[in-house]
Amino acid sequence: MHAVVVRVTVHDFEAGLANLRSEVVPRVSQAPGFVAGYWLRPVDDQGLGVIVFESEEAARNVAEQVQASPDDAVTFESVEVREVVAHA
């Protein structure tokens, strides 16, 4: 398994949350190879998401889409693909 780790700066929490719930989560959860996704409440305007996929290829495909999705409510700081080495 591989995970997409997304770090954002949140400019407008309510607008970002609305977009996350109405657009991002439904789209990502329908992506091929999707396993699970977790988006964490921002701390000091810094948000974090971890989205797990069955394969590196599936994770990389979504990582490319995430970076191409601008939103005024958030600024993408980094998008990484990492191998999952353990889970419970």
Secondary structure, 3 states (H helix, E strand, C coil): CEEEEEEEEECCHHHHHHHHHHHHHHHHHCCCCEEEEEEEEEECCEEEEEEEECCHHHHHHHHHHHHCCCECCEEEEEEEEEECCCCC
